[in-house]
Amino acid sequence: MTLENKPGVTDAAELARAEELFSKKRALGLFEDGILENLQPEPPNT
């Protein structure tokens, strides 16, 4: 999935770092809000 370039970064490496930072902040928010603890695992595909 490609994120929209909201910060307006034109350098590919800097954009990758910005996307990584955004992703980590979002994951931390999900963890802190307890959302990850309420998820149920999907059954394996057989």
C-alpha positions as CSV (number, residue, x, y, z in Angstrom):
1,M,0.0,0.0,0.0
2,T,1.4,3.4,-1.0
3,L,0.7,6.4,1.3
4,E,0.0,9.8,-0.1
5,N,3.0,12.1,0.1
6,K,1.4,14.6,2.5
7,P,4.6,16.1,3.9
8,G,5.6,17.1,0.3
9,V,8.9,15.3,0.5
10,T,10.6,14.8,-2.9
11,D,13.6,12.7,-1.9
12,A,12.7,9.0,-2.0
13,A,14.8,8.1,1.0
14,E,13.4,10.9,3.2
15,L,9.9,10.0,2.1
16,A,10.5,6.3,3.2
17,R,11.7,7.5,6.6
18,A,8.7,9.7,7.0
19,E,6.4,6.8,6.1
20,E,8.2,4.5,8.5
21,L,7.9,7.1,11.3
22,F,4.1,7.5,10.6
23,S,3.6,3.7,10.6
24,K,5.5,3.3,13.9
25,K,3.5,6.2,15.5
26,R,0.2,4.6,14.3
27,A,1.2,1.1,15.7
28,L,2.2,2.7,19.0
29,G,-1.2,4.4,19.2
30,L,-3.0,1.1,18.5
31,F,-1.0,-0.5,21.3
32,E,-1.5,2.3,23.8
33,D,-5.3,2.4,23.2
34,G,-5.5,-1.4,23.8
35,I,-6.9,-2.1,20.3
36,L,-4.3,-4.8,19.6
37,E,-5.3,-6.7,22.7
38,N,-8.9,-7.1,21.5
39,L,-8.0,-8.6,18.1
40,Q,-8.8,-12.3,17.5
41,P,-6.5,-14.4,15.4
42,E,-7.9,-15.7,12.1
43,P,-8.1,-19.4,11.7
44,P,-5.4,-20.9,9.5
45,N,-6.3,-21.6,5.8
46,T,-6.3,-25.3,5.1
